[in-house]
Structures are given as structure tokens and as C-alpha cells.
Amino acid sequence: MATMILRDNTKYSSSDKLGEYLSFNNIANRKISDLLDDRGNDLLIYPHSFSRCEDEMGSQYLFSLQINWKENKCTKAVLETGNMVGFIGMNGQSVSIHSRFSKNAEDFFLHYMLQKVLCINVVSLSHGTANEQIFNSLLYLFPKLLKEALAQGLYKEYQRDEYNDANVRGTIDINRHLKTNLPFNGRIAYRTREFSYDNHVTELIRHTIDYIGKTSFGKMLLENDAETHTSVAQIISATPNYSRQERDKVIKSNSKIIIHPYYFRYTQLQKLCLRILRHEKIKYGAKDDKIYGILFDVSYLWEEYLASILTKQAFKHPNNKERTGRIYLAKHKRFPRYPDFYREEDSFIIDAKYKREINRDDIHQMITYMYRLKGKNGLFIQPSDRICQKESYDLLGYGIDDNAGLQTYFYPISQIANDYKQFVADYCCPIKLK
């Protein structure tokens, strides 16, 4: 079955591919929040499937579809993609959404941002079937979510066990004792309820480690860095009762997603582990109405990629998903806002924009941040297929006294790389701030 290749933030208009475009009808013009995995679909969207809070992305469409009719006959279909990239399948239709900056079959730009955001070192890419690409995309997320979960401590919960020995340390089970220990043989039947690190959640993680470790790509990820290696060793040490033969039992015991006020990061990891162990369901060619796949919010990846550069230059990076680092526009903590990046020492505010065009709302927002933070430099950073260049605009009003201005910096994405190593070597273009 052929895979349809689309690119993000692109409009497709056709009168000869009506059948292909109309196959999107059941997911087009529907909010992303309605398509997430908690609505019965085997679809993961990063980071929204793993986020503790909703944001405006959840109210946007995955695809927009407009159909033109003439005399009760469909004559034209216009399909438009948004900020989602990745792999998706529904009703036997397979779709791969690439970054619009990737001109060939290998989406170097997407993989590069994933590796930088998720702190993974991969020097080459191997592309197999669509199902293999979905599976590898799931594996990208595992080390990061594992480390974030363990940062909250090793998951523990009460376990009930039954014993029959002379070292009584729980509640005596009289019925079982009379049944098994008469005539008296020195043993007592009893039950215990105590905290254990070897439980259904840590066993699920252990099974996932064992499962992905049998692939060359998965093994490389588990040995990616010292912190990941330590995290894996910690899970292995905590699960002495691990048995490969009990995998189906462990998966079934995790059918209910945990909701814990302290171990909330394990909820994200549990979801991912289940998807990895059930990866055969997340594939193309599904014959029912379910939607399968994994998608990435490329605008989020772009912002977090820039964060990996700018935070090293003393920029603060508020996080609206975690509700951290907010600023307020009024006293008494009224009107909270989240600029992408700002540096107070030299009055610099930066807004990461993956979109094609900067609009008036973006400019109004930037000027609001500059006014609030007394900023002299406002900078939009956009990816581009052009060489490094800037556009500068001097501001009037209060800005004219402080020589304040807006700039748009077009960050070049390599379009000539023949392989991933060359792309990585060509990609680095220093961001020269004013």
C-alpha cells in the first residue's frame, strides 16, 4: 500500500485526487483534543498526550478539509495541514507528514530536533517500513520519560502477599492456617500489606526495557548516556521477580492508567510503555475506524530546540505547559503571560515562530512583552530554506527614545544534505544577536 506524503503547514488542492483527500473526512475539521488516545484511538501526540494541562493546540485541527460541490458533485478538495508531523493511519490509508523543510524521503530536520530536544545522540538514520518508523519514533521518547519519572523517585505501592512460615509479620489468616498447618508444624499462615518497588508499573517498565533492548536502535538508546544507563539499571534492580513469560499478564494489569498526585510522571511513562509493547496495533492498514500513529507538535519541538541553545546564553524560558516562569502584566499577579525567551540584563525578548508568516497578533504580543519588560530588542526566530538573513524595524512611541526595534531572524535549514551526517554538519548556523 502506497503511503501519502504530506508536509506541515501546506495547502493541497486537487480535483484528480478526490478519493485520497476525501478519505481524511473522518478526522479532518476535528479538534486535536478529540483525536487523542484517551478518546479510544491509538494515537499519541507529543507533547500533548503527555501533558498535565491543555493549551490552545488542543483546540486546533489536525487537518482542514474544504470540499467544493457543483450540481451535487464533488469537483475539488482542498486539504491543509497544520503544525503536526509524524505518521498516522486510518481506514487503510497511510500518511506520513514531514517537515516542510525536508525535501527528500528522509525527514532530517524532524529527527534532528527530536534528538536535540530529547537529548539523544544518533549519528545515522535507518529508514525501514512505515511501521518501523512509527516504532522508532516511540522509542525516541522512552529515555526522556524514564528519566523524568525516576526523578520523582522509584515508584512504589502497597502489595498484598501471603506467607506460611514461623516469622509472623502480618495478619494471621486463620482459615488458611487451619487448612495447611494442622497438625501444627511450627508454621503460621499470614498476610502482609507493605510497600514494594516491584509492582505492576515497574514491571511494565522492565518489560519495555527488555523488549526494546532486543533491537539495535533500542539498545543504542538505552546506552545513550550515563544517566539513561543508570535509570535502566535502577529499574532492573527493583524488579527481581521479572519473568518474560508474564508479559501479557503485566500488560493487562496496567490496563488502568495510574493517577497519582506525586508520581504523575509515571502516568506518561506508563502510556508510552503500553504503546511500545503493543506497537503492532499502531500501524498502517487498520481496517476499523480507529486512528493509529504518533505525531509531534513541530512548533513545540522548534521552541524547545532553540531553548537548548538560548538557555546557555542566560535566556529565561518560561513554560506555559508546566505553568512556570510566568510574568504578569498587572499588579496582584493579574494577566499572566509566557514569553518564549527573555534576558533582562540586556532587555532582550525572543519569540520562536515555526509558522510561515508573522502576523499582527504576533507583533502586538511582542510589543506587549517589550513594554512590560522594558525591552529594547524584540526578535522573532523562524526556520527558513533561505541563507542566514535578518529583517529589522525601528519602533516608534516609547521605543524611539530607547532605540528599540523588532527583528526577524531566518534560521537556515540545510536543503542540500545527502545524508544525515552531512545535514548535522551543515545545520549549525550561529544565532548572532544584536
C-alpha positions in Angstrom: 0.0 0.0 0.0 1.4 3.4 -1.0 2.0 6.0 1.6 0.8 9.5 1.1 3.5 12.1 1.8 2.4 15.5 3.1 4.2 18.4 4.7 3.3 20.6 7.6 1.6 24.0 7.1 0.9 23.3 3.5 -2.3 23.5 1.4 -3.1 20.8 -1.1 -5.7 21.4 -3.8 -6.8 18.7 -6.2 -9.5 17.6 -8.5 -7.9 14.4 -9.5 -7.1 13.0 -6.0 -10.5 13.4 -4.6 -10.7 9.9 -3.3 -7.4 10.3 -1.3 -8.3 13.6 0.2 -11.9 12.6 1.0 -10.5 9.6 3.0 -9.5 12.3 5.6 -13.1 13.2 6.1 -13.4 11.4 9.4 -10.5 13.2 11.0 -10.5 16.5 9.1 -12.0 19.6 10.8 -11.9 17.9 14.2 -10.0 19.2 17.2 -6.8 17.5 18.2 -8.1 17.0 21.7 -10.9 14.9 20.2 -8.5 12.6 18.4 -6.1 11.8 21.3 -5.6 8.3 22.6 -7.9 8.8 25.6 -10.9 9.0 23.2 -10.4 5.4 22.1 -7.8 6.0 19.4 -4.3 4.5 19.4 -2.9 7.9 18.6 -0.1 9.7 20.5 0.6 13.4 20.1 3.8 14.7 21.7 3.8 16.5 24.0 0.0 16.8 24.3 -0.6 13.2 25.1 1.9 13.5 28.0 1.0 17.0 29.2 -0.7 17.7 32.5 -2.6 20.7 31.1 -4.4 21.7 28.0 -3.3 24.5 25.7 -4.5 26.2 22.6 -3.1 23.4 20.4 -5.8 21.0 21.6 -8.4 23.2 20.0 -6.8 23.3 16.6 -7.4 21.0 13.7 -5.1 18.2 12.7 -6.3 18.7 9.1 -8.6 21.1 7.5 -10.6 19.9 4.5 -12.8 22.0 2.2 -14.9 20.4 -0.5 -16.3 22.2 -3.5 -19.6 21.0 -4.9 -21.2 21.6 -8.2 -24.6 20.2 -9.1 -24.4 17.7 -6.2 -21.0 16.5 -7.4 -17.7 16.9 -5.6 -15.4 18.8 -8.0 -12.5 19.9 -5.8 -11.0 19.2 -2.4 -8.6 21.4 -0.5 -6.6 19.8 2.3 -4.5 21.8 4.6 -2.0 20.5 7.2 -1.0 22.3 10.5 1.9 22.0 12.9 1.8 18.2 13.3 4.4 15.9 11.8 4.8 12.2 12.0 2.9 9.1 11.0 -0.8 8.3 11.0 -3.1 5.6 9.7 -6.8 5.3 9.4 -9.3 3.3 7.4 -6.5 1.6 5.5 -4.9 4.9 4.5 -1.3 5.6 5.4 0.0 9.1 5.8 3.5 10.4 6.6 3.6 14.1 7.4 7.1 15.6 7.0 8.6 18.9 7.9 8.2 21.3 5.1 11.9 21.9 5.2 12.7 18.3 4.3 12.7 17.9 0.5 13.5 14.2 0.3 12.2 11.0 1.8 14.3 11.3 5.0 13.0 13.9 7.3 16.4 15.0 8.6 15.1 18.2 10.2 12.4 16.4 12.3 14.9 13.8 13.6 17.5 16.4 14.3 15.1 18.4 16.5 13.9 15.3 18.3 17.4 14.3 19.1 18.3 17.8 20.5 15.1 18.1 22.5 15.1 14.6 23.8 18.9 14.6 24.4 19.7 11.7 22.1 22.9 11.2 20.2 22.3 9.4 16.8 24.8 9.8 14.0 22.8 8.0 11.3 19.3 7.1 10.4 18.0 3.9 9.0 14.5 4.0 7.4 12.5 0.8 7.0 8.8 0.3 6.7 6.3 2.8 7.9 5.6 0.6 10.9 9.3 0.5 11.8 9.4 4.3 11.6 6.5 4.6 14.0 8.1 2.2 16.4 11.4 4.0 16.3 9.6 7.3 16.9 8.1 5.8 20.0 11.5 4.7 21.2 12.8 8.3 20.9 10.6 9.3 23.8 11.4 6.4 26.2 14.8 7.6 27.7 13.4 11.1 28.4 10.2 10.0 30.1 12.0 7.3 32.0 14.5 9.8 33.5 11.7 12.3 34.3 9.7 9.6 36.1 12.6 8.4 38.1 13.4 12.0 39.1 10.3 11.7 41.3 11.6 8.6 42.9 11.2 4.9 42.2 7.5 4.1 42.0 6.2 2.1 45.0 2.8 0.9 46.1 1.2 -1.4 48.6 1.5 -5.1 47.7 -0.5 -7.9 49.3 1.4 -11.2 49.9 0.6 -14.4 51.6 3.2 -16.3 53.6 3.3 -19.5 55.7 6.4 -19.6 57.9 7.5 -19.0 61.5 8.4 -15.3 61.0 4.9 -13.8 61.5 4.9 -10.1 60.4 1.3 -9.5 59.3 -2.3 -10.6 59.8 -2.8 -14.2 60.6 -5.1 -16.0 58.1 -6.9 -18.4 60.4 -8.8 -20.3 57.7 -5.7 -20.9 55.6 -3.7 -21.7 58.7 -6.1 -24.4 59.8 -6.2 -25.8 56.4 -2.5 -26.0 55.8 -0.8 -26.3 59.2 -2.7 -29.0 61.1 -1.4 -30.9 62.8 0.8 -28.0 64.0 4.1 -27.9 62.2 5.7 -24.7 63.5 4.5 -22.5 60.7 1.8 -19.8 60.7 -0.2 -18.7 57.7 -0.5 -14.9 57.5 -0.9 -12.0 55.1 1.1 -8.8 54.7 0.4 -5.4 53.1 3.6 -3.4 52.6 5.3 -1.1 50.2 7.1 -2.7 47.3 9.2 -1.3 44.4 8.5 -4.5 42.4 4.9 -3.8 41.3 2.8 -3.8 38.1 4.2 -0.4 37.0 7.9 -1.1 37.5 7.4 -4.5 35.9 5.8 -2.8 32.9 8.9 -0.6 32.5 11.2 -3.6 32.9 9.3 -5.5 30.2 9.6 -2.4 27.9 13.4 -2.2 28.6 13.8 -5.9 27.7 11.6 -5.5 24.6 13.3 -2.5 23.0 16.7 -3.7 24.1 16.5 -6.5 21.6 16.6 -4.1 18.6 19.8 -2.4 17.6 18.2 1.1 17.7 16.6 0.5 21.0 19.8 -0.9 22.5 21.6 2.2 21.4 19.0 4.5 23.0 19.3 2.6 26.4 23.1 3.1 26.3 22.8 6.7 25.0 24.3 8.3 28.1 25.3 7.6 31.7 22.0 8.9 33.1 19.9 6.7 30.9 22.2 3.7 31.7 21.8 4.4 35.4 18.0 4.7 35.1 17.8 1.3 33.3 19.9 -0.3 36.0 17.7 1.1 38.7 14.6 -0.4 37.2 16.3 -3.8 36.7 17.5 -3.8 40.3 13.9 -3.0 41.5 12.3 -5.9 39.7 13.8 -9.2 40.9 10.6 -11.0 40.1 10.7 -10.2 36.4 9.7 -13.0 34.1 9.5 -12.7 30.3 6.6 -15.2 30.3 4.4 -12.9 32.3 4.4 -10.0 29.8 0.8 -10.4 28.7 -0.2 -10.5 32.4 1.7 -7.4 33.2 0.2 -5.5 30.2 -3.3 -6.5 31.3 -2.6 -5.4 34.9 -1.7 -1.9 33.6 -4.9 -1.5 31.6 -5.9 1.1 34.1 -3.7 4.2 33.8 -2.4 5.3 37.2 -3.3 8.7 38.5 -1.1 9.7 41.4 -0.6 13.2 42.8 3.1 12.6 43.4 4.1 10.1 40.8 2.3 11.9 37.9 5.3 11.5 35.6 4.8 7.7 35.7 1.4 8.2 34.1 3.2 9.5 30.9 5.7 6.7 31.0 3.0 4.0 31.6 1.2 5.2 28.5 4.3 5.1 26.3 5.3 1.6 27.6 1.9 0.2 26.7 2.1 1.7 23.2 5.6 0.3 22.7 4.6 -3.2 23.9 1.5 -3.1 21.7 3.2 -1.5 18.8 1.7 -3.9 16.3 -1.6 -2.0 16.8 0.0 1.3 16.0 0.4 0.6 12.3 -0.9 1.4 8.9 -3.5 -0.8 7.2 -6.1 -0.7 10.1 -9.4 -1.9 8.8 -11.6 -0.4 11.5 -12.4 3.2 12.3 -9.6 3.7 14.8 -6.7 6.1 14.2 -3.2 4.8 14.7 0.2 6.6 14.8 2.4 9.1 16.5 2.6 12.8 15.8 4.8 15.6 17.0 4.0 19.2 17.5 6.7 20.6 15.4 6.2 24.2 16.7 6.9 22.9 20.2 10.0 21.0 19.0 11.3 24.2 17.3 10.8 26.2 20.5 12.5 23.5 22.7 15.3 23.2 20.2 16.0 26.9 20.4 15.8 26.6 24.2 18.8 24.1 24.0 20.8 27.0 22.5 19.4 30.1 24.2 19.3 28.9 27.8 23.0 28.5 27.6 23.2 32.2 26.7 21.4 33.2 30.0 17.9 33.5 28.5 15.0 32.5 30.7 12.5 30.1 29.1 9.0 30.2 30.8 7.0 27.0 30.3 3.3 27.5 29.8 2.6 23.8 29.9 4.1 23.5 33.4 2.9 26.9 34.4 6.4 28.0 35.4 8.4 31.2 34.8 5.3 33.3 34.0 5.4 37.1 34.1 2.4 39.4 35.0 1.1 42.4 33.2 -0.6 43.9 36.2 -0.2 44.0 40.0 -1.5 41.3 42.3 -0.5 38.6 39.8 -3.1 39.6 37.2 -2.8 38.8 33.5 -0.1 36.1 33.5 1.9 35.7 30.3 4.6 33.4 29.0 7.2 34.9 26.6 9.2 32.2 24.9 12.6 33.6 25.9 13.8 36.8 27.6 17.0 38.1 29.1 16.7 41.1 31.5 20.3 42.1 31.6 20.2 43.5 28.0 16.4 43.8 27.6 16.1 41.1 25.0 12.9 39.2 24.2 12.8 36.3 21.7 9.7 34.6 20.2 10.1 31.3 18.5 7.9 31.1 15.4 7.6 28.0 13.3 4.8 29.4 11.2 5.3 30.8 7.7 4.4 34.4 8.3 4.5 36.7 11.3 1.1 38.3 11.7 -0.2 41.4 13.5 -1.1 39.4 16.7 2.4 38.2 16.9 3.7 41.7 16.6 1.2 43.1 19.2 2.2 40.3 21.6 5.9 41.0 21.2 5.5 44.8 21.7 3.4 44.0 24.9 6.3 41.9 26.2 8.8 44.6 25.3 6.7 47.2 27.1 6.3 45.0 30.2 10.0 44.0 30.4 11.3 47.4 29.2 12.9 45.5 26.3 14.9 47.2 23.6 15.3 44.2 21.4 12.5 42.0 20.1 13.5 39.1 17.9 11.4 36.6 16.0 13.3 33.4 15.0 11.9 31.4 12.1 13.2 28.4 10.3 13.8 29.0 6.6 15.2 27.5 3.5 17.0 30.7 2.8 20.5 31.6 3.9 21.0 33.5 7.1 19.4 36.9 7.0 17.6 39.4 9.2 14.8 42.0 8.8 14.9 44.9 11.2 12.3 47.6 12.1 12.8 50.6 14.4 9.9 51.1 16.8 8.1 54.4 17.4 6.4 55.5 20.6 8.4 54.7 23.7 10.8 52.7 21.5 12.1 55.8 19.7 13.7 57.1 22.9 15.5 53.8 23.7 16.4 52.9 20.1 14.2 49.9 20.4 13.4 47.6 17.4 12.0 44.4 16.1 13.9 41.9 14.1 13.1 38.7 12.3 15.9 36.2 12.1 15.6 33.5 9.4 17.4 30.4 10.7 18.6 28.4 7.6 17.7 24.7 7.3 20.1 22.7 5.1 18.4 21.7 1.8 21.4 20.1 0.1 22.5 17.4 2.5 22.6 13.9 1.0 22.7 12.1 4.3 22.1 12.7 8.0 25.7 13.3 9.0 26.1 16.0 6.4 22.8 17.6 7.5 24.0 17.8 11.1 27.3 19.2 9.9 25.6 21.8 7.7 22.9 22.7 10.1 24.7 24.7 12.7 24.4 28.4 12.0 25.2 30.6 15.0 22.4 32.9 16.1 24.0 36.3 16.1 22.1 38.5 18.5 22.1 42.3 18.2 
